[in-house]
Amino acid sequence: MFPALVKIDVATVLTGQSILTLFQRADGASLTEPTLVWVFNFSNGDPQTVSTKSRRRDLRFWHPELVATEEKKLKLDQVIARILPAKKIIFHAGEVDQLFQLRPRTRIDFADLHGEIKARRYAYTRATLVEFLRNRWIGSKARGDERNPSGGTSDTSPQS
């Protein structure tokens, strides 16, 4: 399973840009480069505060956006459907760590990411992960969208 979200170090390699430039693009503050829309802040703490007021950032960039610019036209639910494989309803902890490039301790510390024990393994439902990504998305600020630009639905199933 290829990680759909990549850390800043991988993003710098893929784009050939500095960390400062990528931060500016995520914030919509770059004058020369297009804004990165599909960026999520995985720093620990309240996601509403982390996304807007906190200086601490642990950004994850959606890999396809870094290599193809037409991905900006998608809606949040479409991007989440591509990040989380559509056929999976339950994601084991290791899969979540790999998809989001997290360490187990970091995942455990998230107050807004609740899993449960299933078949003697810690697991997360697709709906839980969808809500986590919606709360952690910072691209809405750069794009001027509402917190849920998908039309206000709470449907977590992928759109075809």
N, C-alpha and C positions, 0 to 999 in steps of 0.2 A: 504494500500500500504506500503510494507516494504521498508525502506531506503536501496538503493543499495550501497550507499557510506556512510561510517561511519567515525566519527571523531577519533582523536588520543586516547581519553579516552576509547572509545568502543574497539578500536584495541588493547589496552593494556590488556583489560579484555579477549578478544577472544584469544590472543596469549600467555598471561602470561608473556609478555616481557615489559621492561621499555620503556619509551618514547624515551630515547636516543638510545636504540637499534633499535626501529622502524624507527627513523630518519636515522640511519646508513644504515639500510636495504633499505630504500627508495632511498638513495644516492648511493647504491651499494658499501658501504664502510665497511660493516661487514665482518670480516674474518671467522666467525663461522656460520653465518646464511645465507640462500639464499636471494638474492635481491628481494624486492617487486617491481613488474613491474607496476601494475595498481594503481598508486598513482597520485592524482590531487592536485594542489596547488590553493586554493580558496582565497588566500590573495588578498586584494584589490590593484589595480594598473594595469599597462600594463602587459598582460600575458607573453609576450616574456621576459621582464625584471624580472618579478616575478619568473618565472620558473628557471632561470639560474643565476641571479646576486643578487637578493634580499636576505637578511637574514631573512626577515619576512616570516613566513610560516603559512598557515592555511590548513593543509593537510587533504584530504579525501581519505580513503582506500577502495578499492572495497572489499566488505564483502566476496564473495566466494574465493578470493585469500588468505584471512587470514586463512581460514579453509581447503583449498584444494590446494595442490601445482601444480596440473596438469593444472591449469588455466593460467599459464605463457606461454603456447604454443599458446594461442589465439592471433589474430591480434587486433589492436585497434578498428576497426569497429565492430568486433564481440563482444567485451566487451561493447562498447557503445550501441549496439543493446540489450544487456542484461540489461544494466542500465536503458535505456529508453524503456518502454514497446512498442513493435513493432507495435501494432495496433493503437497506439495513434499518431495523427498528431499534435494536439494542447494540450498543457499542461498549466493548470491554475496556477497562481502564488503560491497558496498553495501547489499544487502538486510538483512544483519545489522545494519549501522550504523543503518539506518532503523527497523527493528523494535525495536531496543533503545535507540535514541537515543544512539548512541556516535559519537565521533570516530574516524577510522581509526587514529590513533596509540594511542588508548586500547585499541581492540580488539587491535591488534598486541601490546601490552604484556601482555595477560593470559597468564599462564603455563599456565592450565588450559583455554585455548580454542585447540585445534589445528586448523588447516585445511590445505588442500593446493591445489596448482595444478591446475585442470581447464580445458581449452580456453583456455589462456593467461589465465585469471582465477583469483584466489584464491577458494576456496569452502570451505564447511563442510557436513558431513553433518548431517542432522536428528538422528541419534543423538548427535553431538558437542554440538549445541546443547541437546538435552534434558538431557544430563549436566551441562552448564555451568549451566543454570537450576536443576537439582536442588541442585547444590553451593552456589549463590548465594542460595537461598531462605531468608529469615530468618523467615518466618511460622510455621515449626514451633515456634520458641521461644515466640511469643506464644500459640499455639494448644495447646501442650503435646504436639505430635505428635513422632514419630520423624523422623529425617532424611529417610526415604522413606516417607511415609504412604500410598503408593499400594498397599500390600499386599506390598511387597518384591519385586515383579517388575521385571525390567529391560527389559520390552517397551516400546519407544519409539513404537509405532504408536498413533494416536489411538483412543480407545474410542468406540464408537457406542452 
